Amino acid sequence: MSKKEDFRDKEKDIFRTDEPAPSKEHGLMIKIDSHLDRVTADINNYTNLLGSLERKLFLNSVLSYIIFLILVIGLSYLVFKERNRSLVNENALLKTTISQNSAKITELNDRISGYKTTTQKTETLLEEFSNTTSDPKKLVDDYEALDKQFFSKVEISFFQEKINKLKLDLSVRFYENGKNFFESNAYSKAVSEFTESLKYNPKNPYINEINFFMGISYLRMKKYSECIPYLEKAMVNNFDRNKADDILFYLGNAYEHLSNNIKAKEYYKKIIEQYSTGDKYWEAKKRWAQIEKK
């Protein structure tokens, strides 16, 4: 044997072992174990992944429930708010309707009460009209105080005719009373009677005389401001030419007492220039001269 072959045999002896060579079954088991390890690792990974997914699903479910609950609550609030607004409007409308109806009921009750009251007063007034001893002034005042809205046209026509006649009679009566008081120098009573005369007949046929007498009455009572309007009316509607210079003189006298000398001189001057033959001429001239000296 050559040295080369001897060396190869020794080399084989060095790498040779006493263990038997692995069989095919043994290699298969190793592969199965290796595969099972990988499968087990994959299962663990899937299990972990599934657990993570379950947790996420749970959290998503809880979150979805919370969002749903919030939406339900929000929607319920909006529905409640709208319903509440509707109820508030309905309540306000109902209150307004009740208030209006209450006002109408009150008005109707007042009208019924007024009608009953007027009817009773009318019956009483009719009895007074039929009584010849009734006071005409009270009859007129009682009629004027009645609420005419409850009268029929026939009733108004009936009463108005009688009342108008009574007013004319009262106007004349108060005028004559006022004139008598004036002539008796009872000027305050005269003014009161003349005022009543004008009250019952503003278109009194004695209106000019009344203005004159009331003006003089106020002048005699030293109520100069009150006397002027009546005297001026009497002058404008001069009922008696012979009294013109008297009216002018009294006007001048009233303004003089009110310290309005310009107006006083104006009226005195008219007497001097226009009524030189009148009774007040010399008095007016004297008053005008005295004012001029001031």
Rosetta silent file (secondary structure, phi, psi, omega in degrees, C-alpha in Angstrom):
SEQUENCE: MSKKEDFRDKEKDIFRTDEPAPSKEHGLMIKIDSHLDRVTADINNYTNLLGSLERKLFLNSVLSYIIFLILVIGLSYLVFKERNRSLVNENALLKTTISQNSAKITELNDRISGYKTTTQKTETLLEEFSNTTSDPKKLVDDYEALDKQFFSKVEISFFQEKINKLKLDLSVRFYENGKNFFESNAYSKAVSEFTESLKYNPKNPYINEINFFMGISYLRMKKYSECIPYLEKAMVNNFDRNKADDILFYLGNAYEHLSNNIKAKEYYKKIIEQYSTGDKYWEAKKRWAQIEKK
SCORE:     score description
SCORE:     0.000 S_00000001
   1 L     0.000  136.222  179.785    0.000    0.000    0.000 S_00000001
   2 L   -78.899  162.872  179.855    1.276    3.397   -0.941 S_00000001
   3 H   -63.419  -32.282 -179.649    1.617    6.256    1.551 S_00000001
   4 H   -66.213  -45.970  179.671   -1.133    8.168   -0.184 S_00000001
   5 H   -66.898  -37.840  178.487   -3.729    5.450    0.224 S_00000001
   6 H   -62.841  -38.254  178.843   -2.620    4.933    3.839 S_00000001
   7 H   -65.401  -40.922  178.283   -3.229    8.574    4.562 S_00000001
   8 H   -63.342  -38.589  179.870   -6.748    8.429    3.071 S_00000001
   9 H   -65.909  -41.247  178.489   -7.618    5.432    5.258 S_00000001
  10 H   -64.680  -36.161  178.674   -6.464    7.295    8.365 S_00000001
  11 H   -65.140  -38.995  177.650   -8.494   10.323    7.336 S_00000001
  12 H   -66.497  -38.534  179.694  -11.639    8.194    7.042 S_00000001
  13 H   -64.291  -37.746  179.526  -10.940    6.686   10.456 S_00000001
  14 H   -61.940  -44.077 -176.028  -10.758   10.163   11.983 S_00000001
  15 H   -88.531    1.287  179.591  -14.186   11.237   10.616 S_00000001
  16 L   -84.720  138.882  176.651  -15.927    7.962   11.256 S_00000001
  17 L  -117.632  164.732 -179.568  -18.371    7.803   14.296 S_00000001
  18 L   -86.902  -14.613 -177.765  -19.871    4.919   16.124 S_00000001
  19 L   -68.948  141.718  179.032  -23.524    6.409   15.810 S_00000001
  20 L   -72.511  155.840  179.109  -25.722    4.726   13.319 S_00000001
  21 L   -69.462  136.439 -179.122  -26.881    6.720   10.279 S_00000001
  22 L   -60.846  142.741  179.151  -30.235    8.473   10.704 S_00000001
  23 L   -88.440  174.401 -179.601  -33.233    6.713    9.210 S_00000001
  24 H   -69.498  -36.278 -179.396  -35.917    8.279    6.969 S_00000001
  25 H   -63.972  -41.000 -178.826  -38.593    8.207    9.764 S_00000001
  26 H   -62.510  -40.715  178.726  -36.362   10.160   12.031 S_00000001
  27 H   -65.907  -33.884  179.681  -35.890   12.884    9.402 S_00000001
  28 H   -68.844  -41.104  179.349  -39.645   13.050    8.841 S_00000001
  29 H   -62.286  -40.179  178.984  -40.325   13.537   12.536 S_00000001
  30 H   -61.680  -41.808  179.296  -37.839   16.343   12.645 S_00000001
  31 H   -64.535  -39.954 -179.622  -39.598   18.037    9.744 S_00000001
  32 H   -64.449  -45.793  179.276  -43.003   17.535   11.416 S_00000001
  33 H   -58.980  -42.547  179.385  -41.741   18.983   14.690 S_00000001
  34 H   -62.640  -40.234 -179.791  -40.295   21.935   12.853 S_00000001
  35 H   -67.523  -39.950  179.004  -43.572   22.425   10.991 S_00000001
  36 H   -63.006  -39.274  178.411  -45.572   22.148   14.229 S_00000001
  37 H   -60.394  -43.862  178.861  -43.360   24.780   15.805 S_00000001
  38 H   -64.520  -42.354  179.764  -44.056   27.133   12.929 S_00000001
  39 H   -62.444  -43.394  179.432  -47.802   26.312   13.055 S_00000001
  40 H   -60.571  -43.147  178.791  -47.804   26.869   16.833 S_00000001
  41 H   -62.634  -41.329  179.382  -46.043   30.201   16.375 S_00000001
  42 H   -65.038  -40.181  179.801  -48.546   31.145   13.662 S_00000001
  43 H   -62.901  -41.708  178.103  -51.442   30.091   15.914 S_00000001
  44 H   -61.337  -42.777  178.483  -50.032   32.221   18.723 S_00000001
  45 H   -62.797  -43.692  179.493  -49.662   35.110   16.356 S_00000001
  46 H   -64.920  -38.511  178.909  -53.237   34.624   15.089 S_00000001
  47 H   -63.017  -45.627  177.913  -54.455   34.270   18.660 S_00000001
  48 H   -61.534  -42.848  179.157  -52.748   37.523   19.621 S_00000001
  49 H   -63.424  -42.832  179.457  -54.070   39.180   16.475 S_00000001
  50 H   -63.438  -41.076  177.682  -57.580   37.839   17.166 S_00000001
  51 H   -62.327  -41.611  178.013  -57.380   39.095   20.739 S_00000001
  52 H   -63.371  -41.243  179.326  -56.308   42.520   19.478 S_00000001
  53 H   -65.248  -39.702  178.808  -59.126   42.494   16.953 S_00000001
  54 H   -63.011  -42.386  178.484  -61.629   41.479   19.651 S_00000001
  55 H   -63.321  -43.063  178.301  -60.464   44.334   21.880 S_00000001
  56 H   -64.135  -40.105  179.398  -60.697   46.778   18.991 S_00000001
  57 H   -63.621  -40.945  178.898  -64.136   45.396   18.096 S_00000001
  58 H   -63.210  -46.742  179.188  -65.255   45.795   21.704 S_00000001
  59 H   -62.065  -41.367  178.492  -63.943   49.351   21.863 S_00000001
  60 H   -63.772  -39.171  178.839  -65.574   50.128   18.511 S_00000001
  61 H   -63.586  -46.250  178.658  -68.848   48.632   19.781 S_00000001
  62 H   -61.465  -44.821  179.674  -68.696   50.708   22.961 S_00000001
  63 H   -62.717  -41.993  178.338  -67.793   53.801   20.959 S_00000001
  64 H   -62.136  -40.712  179.164  -70.600   53.097   18.483 S_00000001
  65 H   -63.802  -44.405 -179.966  -73.042   52.675   21.382 S_00000001
  66 H   -62.761  -44.586  179.239  -71.903   55.933   22.946 S_00000001
  67 H   -62.669  -41.483  178.629  -72.203   57.764   19.602 S_00000001
  68 H   -62.657  -43.888  179.162  -75.637   56.215   19.075 S_00000001
  69 H   -61.945  -41.936  178.048  -76.671   57.222   22.574 S_00000001
  70 H   -61.991  -42.996  179.000  -75.418   60.768   21.979 S_00000001
  71 H   -62.734  -42.889  179.383  -77.345   60.928   18.705 S_00000001
  72 H   -62.696  -45.320  179.750  -80.504   59.618   20.389 S_00000001
  73 H   -63.776  -44.135  179.121  -80.142   62.125   23.236 S_00000001
  74 H   -61.221  -45.017  179.586  -79.420   64.974   20.802 S_00000001
  75 H   -64.860  -40.896  178.188  -82.373   64.044   18.621 S_00000001
  76 H   -62.587  -40.367  179.126  -84.595   63.688   21.687 S_00000001
  77 H   -63.188  -43.959  179.403  -83.459   67.130   22.889 S_00000001
  78 H   -63.272  -42.907  178.661  -84.240   68.708   19.518 S_00000001
  79 H   -63.494  -43.625  179.134  -87.649   67.026   19.430 S_00000001
  80 H   -63.269  -42.704 -179.889  -88.313   68.107   23.022 S_00000001
  81 H   -62.729  -44.389  179.858  -87.144   71.663   22.325 S_00000001
  82 H   -65.316  -40.825  178.737  -89.333   71.964   19.244 S_00000001
  83 H   -66.068  -40.673  178.543  -92.286   70.499   21.108 S_00000001
  84 H   -63.402  -42.783  177.457  -91.667   72.820   24.027 S_00000001
  85 H   -61.549  -41.397  179.030  -91.517   75.823   21.672 S_00000001
  86 H   -63.707  -41.359  179.086  -94.735   74.676   20.061 S_00000001
  87 H   -66.314  -38.946  178.179  -96.377   74.290   23.465 S_00000001
  88 H   -61.998  -44.488  178.849  -95.170   77.744   24.536 S_00000001
  89 H   -63.757  -43.235  178.855  -96.655   79.277   21.371 S_00000001
  90 H   -63.856  -38.778  178.961  -99.884   77.359   21.850 S_00000001
  91 H   -65.184  -42.849  178.658  -99.991   78.454   25.479 S_00000001
  92 H   -63.184  -42.993  179.054  -99.433   82.117   24.533 S_00000001
  93 H   -64.066  -40.130  179.305 -102.138   81.888   21.873 S_00000001
  94 H   -64.549  -41.742  178.383 -104.476   80.224   24.351 S_00000001
  95 H   -62.261  -43.135  179.113 -103.821   82.963   26.926 S_00000001
  96 H   -61.452  -44.035  179.878 -104.491   85.639   24.297 S_00000001
  97 H   -62.929  -43.651  179.166 -107.707   83.908   23.262 S_00000001
  98 H   -62.576  -42.816  179.939 -108.806   83.564   26.889 S_00000001
  99 H   -62.458  -44.089  179.312 -107.980   87.234   27.527 S_00000001
 100 H   -64.348  -43.499  179.490 -109.917   88.345   24.438 S_00000001
 101 H   -65.572  -38.027  177.720 -112.865   86.178   25.333 S_00000001
 102 H   -63.263  -41.379  178.686 -112.777   87.449   28.910 S_00000001
 103 H   -63.512  -41.247  179.123 -112.765   91.033   27.610 S_00000001
 104 H   -65.620  -41.159  178.973 -115.717   90.236   25.339 S_00000001
 105 H   -63.128  -43.596  178.391 -117.583   88.575   28.203 S_00000001
 106 H   -61.713  -42.436  178.789 -116.900   91.598   30.413 S_00000001
 107 H   -62.652  -42.804  179.447 -118.061   93.922   27.633 S_00000001
 108 H   -64.686  -41.422  178.091 -121.241   91.890   27.139 S_00000001
 109 H   -62.772  -40.790  177.817 -121.910   91.878   30.876 S_00000001
 110 H   -63.300  -41.027  179.775 -121.397   95.650   30.956 S_00000001
 111 H   -65.900  -40.827  178.781 -123.762   96.084   28.029 S_00000001
 112 H   -64.507  -45.127  178.375 -126.376   93.878   29.675 S_00000001
 113 H   -62.669  -43.105  178.769 -125.956   95.753   32.944 S_00000001
 114 H   -63.620  -39.672  179.497 -126.056   99.091   31.105 S_00000001
 115 H   -63.396  -45.237 -179.870 -129.148   98.051   29.185 S_00000001
 116 H   -63.132  -44.230 -179.409 -130.931   97.040   32.386 S_00000001
 117 H   -62.981  -45.162 -179.786 -129.879  100.253   34.145 S_00000001
 118 H   -63.723  -39.857  179.492 -130.885  102.423   31.177 S_00000001
 119 H   -61.810  -43.821  178.895 -134.210  100.631   30.890 S_00000001
 120 H   -63.991  -44.602  179.831 -134.971  101.285   34.544 S_00000001
 121 H   -65.752  -35.436  179.028 -133.915  104.941   34.279 S_00000001
 122 H   -64.589  -43.254  178.945 -135.956  105.347   31.090 S_00000001
 123 H   -61.962  -40.979  177.915 -139.062  104.004   32.782 S_00000001
 124 H   -64.155  -41.195 -179.143 -138.488  106.412   35.666 S_00000001
 125 H   -65.131  -38.949  177.626 -137.967  109.290   33.227 S_00000001
 126 H   -62.100  -39.349  177.690 -141.192  108.473   31.398 S_00000001
 127 H   -64.984  -39.248  179.977 -143.050  108.644   34.700 S_00000001
 128 H   -67.451  -37.250  178.547 -141.435  112.023   35.450 S_00000001
 129 H   -64.330  -34.793 -178.791 -142.392  113.358   32.017 S_00000001
 130 H   -78.026  -12.017  179.669 -145.992  112.410   32.646 S_00000001
 131 L   -92.833  117.969 -175.164 -145.874  114.227   35.993 S_00000001
 132 L   -69.637  -15.491 -178.531 -146.685  117.911   35.490 S_00000001
 133 L   -93.665    2.970 -178.424 -144.904  118.883   38.726 S_00000001
 134 L   -67.228  145.982  178.266 -141.509  117.497   37.609 S_00000001
 135 L   -75.411  119.725 -178.799 -138.552  119.884   37.527 S_00000001
 136 H   -57.916  -38.508 -179.716 -137.665  120.582   33.837 S_00000001
 137 H   -63.305  -42.168  178.534 -133.989  121.009   34.679 S_00000001
 138 H   -65.904  -37.789  178.487 -133.884  117.597   36.395 S_00000001
 139 H   -61.383  -45.218 -179.024 -135.677  116.007   33.444 S_00000001
 140 H   -66.308  -46.123 -178.764 -133.118  117.380   30.994 S_00000001
 141 H   -63.861  -40.210  178.479 -130.139  116.490   33.193 S_00000001
 142 H   -64.400  -39.553  179.320 -131.456  112.954   33.792 S_00000001
 143 H   -67.625  -42.933 -179.671 -131.957  112.436   30.059 S_00000001
 144 H   -63.231  -27.324 -178.584 -128.493  113.761   29.198 S_00000001
 145 H   -80.947  -12.129 -179.452 -126.992  111.316   31.720 S_00000001
 146 L   -73.889  149.030  176.969 -128.595  108.291   30.028 S_00000001
 147 L   -84.327  106.380 -171.907 -126.547  106.030   27.761 S_00000001
 148 H   -72.188  -11.516 -177.009 -128.212  106.592   24.380 S_00000001
 149 H   -66.994  -18.391 -179.897 -126.646  103.528   22.744 S_00000001
 150 H   -94.792    2.860  179.944 -129.382  101.366   24.269 S_00000001
 151 L   -88.190  146.176  171.509 -132.155  103.568   22.852 S_00000001
 152 L   -83.849  165.640  178.930 -134.096  102.711   19.759 S_00000001
 153 H   -61.390  -35.649 -179.863 -134.593  105.373   17.079 S_00000001
 154 H   -66.190  -42.518 -179.810 -138.229  105.727   18.136 S_00000001
 155 H   -65.900  -43.370  179.054 -137.255  106.332   21.768 S_00000001
 156 H   -60.868  -45.200  179.733 -134.584  108.861   20.821 S_00000001
 157 H   -61.761  -41.923 -178.852 -137.025  110.731   18.579 S_00000001
 158 H   -62.963  -50.582 -176.930 -139.671  110.719   21.296 S_00000001
 159 H   -70.766  -38.947 -174.201 -137.381  112.013   24.022 S_00000001
 160 H   -62.877  -38.834  179.460 -135.411  114.440   21.853 S_00000001
 161 H   -61.487  -44.900 -179.000 -138.490  116.365   20.827 S_00000001
 162 H   -70.373  -40.384 -178.232 -139.552  116.860   24.445 S_00000001
 163 H   -65.451  -42.316  179.189 -136.013  117.593   25.660 S_00000001
 164 H   -58.799  -41.629  179.114 -135.383  120.243   22.981 S_00000001
 165 H   -66.097  -41.909  178.767 -138.528  122.074   24.007 S_00000001
 166 H   -63.455  -39.291  179.321 -137.552  121.897   27.674 S_00000001
 167 H   -62.601  -42.913  178.711 -134.056  123.220   26.866 S_00000001
 168 H   -62.556  -43.661  179.239 -135.468  126.236   25.038 S_00000001
 169 H   -64.476  -41.596  179.585 -137.807  126.990   27.919 S_00000001
 170 H   -66.053  -37.932 -179.895 -135.005  126.590   30.459 S_00000001
 171 H   -61.631  -44.113  179.029 -132.706  128.836   28.430 S_00000001
 172 H   -66.470  -41.707 -178.494 -135.237  131.649   28.444 S_00000001
 173 H   -63.319  -44.014  179.485 -136.002  131.120   32.114 S_00000001
 174 H   -68.562  -33.807  177.502 -132.332  131.302   33.130 S_00000001
 175 H   -63.393  -45.909 -179.027 -131.798  134.366   30.921 S_00000001
 176 H   -66.136  -39.449  176.680 -134.666  136.205   32.604 S_00000001
 177 H   -62.113  -43.202  179.484 -133.429  135.160   36.051 S_00000001
 178 H   -62.103  -39.936 -179.763 -129.931  136.384   35.174 S_00000001
 179 H   -65.487  -39.552  178.448 -131.274  139.717   33.980 S_00000001
 180 H   -65.338  -41.810  178.752 -133.232  140.167   37.216 S_00000001
 181 H   -65.830  -37.197  179.940 -130.137  139.368   39.300 S_00000001
 182 H   -63.528  -44.814 -178.956 -128.089  141.806   37.189 S_00000001
 183 H   -68.282  -21.299  178.102 -130.582  144.615   37.754 S_00000001
 184 L   -93.505    8.921 -179.169 -130.476  143.828   41.477 S_00000001
 185 L    63.668   19.652  175.271 -126.650  144.123   41.396 S_00000001
 186 L   -92.992   74.029 -168.978 -126.337  140.419   42.307 S_00000001
 187 H   -67.381  -36.303  179.664 -123.664  139.972   39.679 S_00000001
 188 H   -63.182  -45.080  177.835 -122.347  136.574   40.782 S_00000001
 189 H   -66.785  -34.431  179.115 -125.833  135.038   40.627 S_00000001
 190 H   -62.906  -45.736  178.981 -126.441  136.790   37.331 S_00000001
 191 H   -60.578  -41.885 -179.898 -123.339  135.179   35.803 S_00000001
 192 H   -61.873  -43.229 -179.420 -124.442  131.771   37.084 S_00000001
 193 H   -69.231  -42.151  178.591 -127.898  132.106   35.541 S_00000001
 194 H   -63.116  -37.487  178.330 -126.573  133.424   32.210 S_00000001
 195 H   -62.961  -42.100  177.695 -124.124  130.494   32.084 S_00000001
 196 H   -64.274  -37.852  179.018 -127.005  128.043   32.586 S_00000001
 197 H   -60.996  -44.327  178.444 -128.951  129.795   29.842 S_00000001
 198 H   -69.949  -30.507  179.692 -126.090  129.292   27.372 S_00000001
 199 H   -63.536  -42.686 -176.534 -125.635  125.692   28.567 S_00000001
 200 H   -84.629  -14.291  176.144 -129.169  124.700   27.590 S_00000001
 201 L  -155.744   86.740 -179.864 -129.133  126.659   24.353 S_00000001
 202 L   -58.081  -25.450  178.459 -125.714  127.667   22.932 S_00000001
 203 L   -97.893   35.570 -178.743 -127.564  129.327   20.033 S_00000001
 204 L   -51.364  130.842  178.375 -129.561  131.382   22.471 S_00000001
 205 L   -65.850  -15.133  179.353 -131.447  134.224   20.716 S_00000001
 206 L  -101.814   21.999 -174.188 -130.365  136.431   23.626 S_00000001
 207 H   -57.861  -40.377 -178.425 -126.696  135.597   23.168 S_00000001
 208 H   -68.133  -41.900  176.948 -125.594  139.207   22.543 S_00000001
 209 H   -64.291  -39.889  179.849 -127.433  140.540   25.570 S_00000001
 210 H   -62.454  -43.854  177.760 -126.011  137.719   27.669 S_00000001
 211 H   -58.985  -42.494 -178.734 -122.454  138.548   26.532 S_00000001
 212 H   -65.237  -50.299 -177.433 -123.010  142.197   27.431 S_00000001
 213 H   -65.482  -37.187  178.608 -124.526  141.510   30.854 S_00000001
 214 H   -68.702  -38.945  177.188 -121.877  138.899   31.728 S_00000001
 215 H   -60.835  -46.194 -179.827 -119.089  141.288   30.678 S_00000001
 216 H   -66.896  -37.439 -179.347 -120.472  144.079   32.872 S_00000001
 217 H   -62.854  -46.424  178.049 -121.062  141.636   35.748 S_00000001
 218 H   -63.588  -37.484  178.894 -117.430  140.484   35.713 S_00000001
 219 H   -63.424  -42.914  179.679 -116.302  144.099   35.462 S_00000001
 220 H   -67.755  -27.156  177.033 -118.392  145.050   38.506 S_00000001
 221 L   -86.953    5.763  179.619 -116.886  142.071   40.369 S_00000001
 222 L    62.264   28.836  173.693 -113.448  143.437   39.369 S_00000001
 223 L  -100.189   76.245 -169.252 -112.680  140.306   37.349 S_00000001
 224 H   -67.056  -37.996  179.815 -111.244  142.301   34.481 S_00000001
 225 H   -65.265  -37.481 -179.496 -109.635  139.438   32.553 S_00000001
 226 H   -72.172  -29.950 -174.198 -112.920  137.489   32.554 S_00000001
 227 H   -75.956  -31.405 -172.958 -115.027  140.443   31.443 S_00000001
 228 H   -58.739  -49.107 -178.424 -113.038  141.335   28.291 S_00000001
 229 H   -57.477  -40.466 -179.194 -113.948  138.301   26.087 S_00000001
 230 H   -68.352  -40.619  179.422 -117.685  138.803   26.693 S_00000001
 231 H   -67.296  -38.118  178.884 -117.549  142.535   26.024 S_00000001
 232 H   -65.387  -38.909  175.626 -115.538  141.995   22.828 S_00000001
 233 H   -64.111  -40.947  179.153 -118.148  139.460   21.618 S_00000001
 234 H   -64.907  -33.021  179.380 -120.895  141.932   22.450 S_00000001
 235 H   -72.097  -42.450 -179.789 -119.038  144.617   20.470 S_00000001
 236 H   -64.443  -43.797  179.476 -118.538  142.408   17.412 S_00000001
 237 L  -101.930   55.475 -172.860 -122.188  141.344   17.420 S_00000001
 238 L   -53.914  105.227 -176.785 -123.401  144.782   18.393 S_00000001
 239 L   -83.578  -17.426 -177.505 -127.028  144.152   19.331 S_00000001
 240 L  -145.384  110.496 -178.055 -127.754  147.752   20.246 S_00000001
 241 H   -57.103  -31.859 -177.885 -126.051  150.698   18.501 S_00000001
 242 H   -70.826  -16.287 -179.429 -126.856  152.908   21.495 S_00000001
 243 H   -98.185   -1.076 -175.275 -124.729  150.688   23.728 S_00000001
 244 H   -58.848  -46.467 -178.668 -121.641  150.720   21.475 S_00000001
 245 H   -68.567  -29.626  175.655 -119.931  153.579   23.299 S_00000001
 246 H   -64.536  -45.811 -178.966 -120.761  151.908   26.648 S_00000001
 247 H   -62.346  -44.482  179.757 -119.115  148.659   25.541 S_00000001
 248 H   -62.056  -39.829 -178.880 -116.033  150.520   24.265 S_00000001
 249 H   -67.065  -43.646  179.750 -115.754  152.467   27.508 S_00000001
 250 H   -64.447  -36.985  176.445 -116.055  149.332   29.671 S_00000001
 251 H   -63.900  -45.873  178.115 -113.397  147.610   27.554 S_00000001
 252 H   -60.621  -40.367 -179.585 -111.079  150.596   27.952 S_00000001
 253 H   -65.245  -41.339  179.537 -111.751  150.600   31.685 S_00000001
 254 H   -63.816  -46.287  179.802 -110.980  146.863   31.997 S_00000001
 255 H   -65.860  -32.751  179.328 -107.678  147.203   30.098 S_00000001
 256 H   -66.567  -38.959  177.520 -106.773  150.244   32.178 S_00000001
 257 H   -69.407  -23.330  177.505 -107.232  148.219   35.368 S_00000001
 258 L   -89.885    7.652  178.926 -105.017  145.548   33.861 S_00000001
 259 L    64.928   24.239  175.436 -102.345  148.228   33.277 S_00000001
 260 L  -101.898   77.698 -173.494 -102.630  147.818   29.510 S_00000001
 261 H   -68.758  -26.953 -179.840 -102.836  151.554   28.778 S_00000001
 262 H   -64.014  -49.110  178.469 -102.187  151.149   25.069 S_00000001
 263 H   -66.151  -38.054 -179.472 -105.347  149.043   24.595 S_00000001
 264 H   -61.089  -47.568  178.783 -107.279  151.287   26.995 S_00000001
 265 H   -61.616  -35.525 -179.171 -106.370  154.416   24.984 S_00000001
 266 H   -60.359  -44.571 -179.255 -107.306  152.604   21.793 S_00000001
 267 H   -73.987  -38.867  177.586 -110.884  152.054   22.993 S_00000001
 268 H   -62.688  -38.847 -178.837 -111.213  155.534   24.528 S_00000001
 269 H   -64.622  -37.474  178.147 -110.004  157.066   21.253 S_00000001
 270 H   -61.622  -38.795  178.889 -112.689  155.199   19.274 S_00000001
 271 H   -65.432  -44.346 -178.434 -115.360  156.780   21.496 S_00000001
 272 H   -61.880  -41.366 -174.280 -113.841  160.243   21.048 S_00000001
 273 H   -82.958  -32.453 -171.049 -113.624  159.892   17.265 S_00000001
 274 H  -110.551  -19.992 -175.241 -116.846  157.976   16.527 S_00000001
 275 L  -131.460   58.162 -177.415 -119.302  158.734   19.323 S_00000001
 276 L   -67.708  -19.321  178.766 -118.897  162.426   20.108 S_00000001
 277 L  -100.263    2.516 -177.195 -122.601  162.709   20.960 S_00000001
 278 L   -79.695  167.433 -177.288 -122.652  159.619   23.160 S_00000001
 279 L   -67.507  -26.521 -173.864 -123.005  159.474   26.915 S_00000001
 280 L   -96.231    4.861 -174.171 -119.465  158.221   27.403 S_00000001
 281 H   -59.382  -54.706 -174.344 -117.726  160.825   25.246 S_00000001
 282 H   -68.439  -35.726  177.457 -116.588  163.190   28.025 S_00000001
 283 H   -66.147  -40.940  179.804 -115.633  160.378   30.387 S_00000001
 284 H   -65.297  -40.698 -179.749 -113.589  158.693   27.642 S_00000001
 285 H   -64.513  -38.819  179.794 -111.859  161.956   26.814 S_00000001
 286 H   -65.919  -45.026 -179.138 -111.040  162.500   30.475 S_00000001
 287 H   -65.005  -39.310 -178.759 -109.622  158.940   30.891 S_00000001
 288 H   -64.273  -42.596 -178.688 -107.587  159.249   27.676 S_00000001
 289 H   -65.709  -39.069 -179.488 -106.069  162.564   28.867 S_00000001
 290 H   -66.534  -37.599  178.379 -105.146  161.108   32.275 S_00000001
 291 H   -67.317  -37.442  179.477 -103.404  158.143   30.628 S_00000001
 292 H   -62.532  -31.524 -177.989 -101.499  160.529   28.370 S_00000001
 293 H   -74.346  -19.821 -177.380 -100.109  162.347   31.420 S_00000001
 294 L   -70.454    0.000    0.000  -98.621  159.163   32.839 S_00000001
